[in-house]
Amino acid sequence: MSQRKLALVTGASSGIGLELARLAAADGYDLIVAADTPLVDASSQLRDQGSEIESVEVDLSTFGGGRPAARGGGRTTGGPAVR
């Protein structure tokens, strides 16, 4: 991922989460998009807006479900501040 702004959007496979991801992409953010369902269609739509996308399929209702998303998709600087 680049050194542009980064947003982590959950529930991004459809509905409000996908719309928030679209708005962030339109505002110049690269995205980590997370959902408990496949993100193939959502990711391709967002890439069409020029954003770099890291898709993470996780179940955030479980205790450890957020760890893959919190790692920032391997991005080492400028990632989300999640502890």
N, C-alpha and C positions, 0 to 999 in steps of 0.2 A: 504494500500500500504506500501511497505517497505521503508527503508531509502536509497535506491539506487538512482542513477541519475534519473531525471524525465524529460520527453519531452512532450510538447503539440503539437500535429500534427493535423492540420485542413485538411479537404478534404481527410480523411484517408480511406474512403470506397472503393476507387478505384484509378487507375492511379498513378500520381506522388505522391499524398499524401500517398497512401498505400505503395508505394516503399520507401518513406522517413521514414515511420513508421517501415517498415521491417529493414531498415539500422540502425535505432536507437535501435531497439530491439536486433539486432545482436551485437551492440556495448555495450549492457548491460543496456540500459535504460528501466525503467518502463514507461508506456505511458498513457497519456490521449489522446484519439483519438476522434476527433469531425468531424461530417459531417451532412449534412441536409438530408441524406438518412440512412436507417438502416445499422448498422455496425456489424451485427452478423457474417458474413463470415470473414470479415477482423479481427475482434477481436479474433476469434478462430485460425486463421492462426498465429497471433502474439503471442498468448499464447503458441502455439507450440514451439516458440523460447525461452521460459522460462521467458518472461516478464509478469509482472502484468499489466493488462489492465483495465482502466476505460473508458467506452464508453459514449459519450455524443452526443445525437442527437439534433443539434441546427441549426438554420438558421442565419449564421453570417452576412447576408446582412441586418438584421434588427438592430435597435438601441440597443435593449437589448439582442440580440442574443448571445453575447459572455459571458454573466454573468455566466451561468452554467459551462462553460469550465474554466473560470478564477478562480472559487472556488477551483479548483484542486481536484475535486472528493472527497472532504472531508478530504484530506491530510492536516495536520495542520503544519507540518514543512518540509522544503526542497522543497516546491511546487514552481510553476513558479512565477516569480516576475511580476505580472500583477496588475496594479492600474487603 
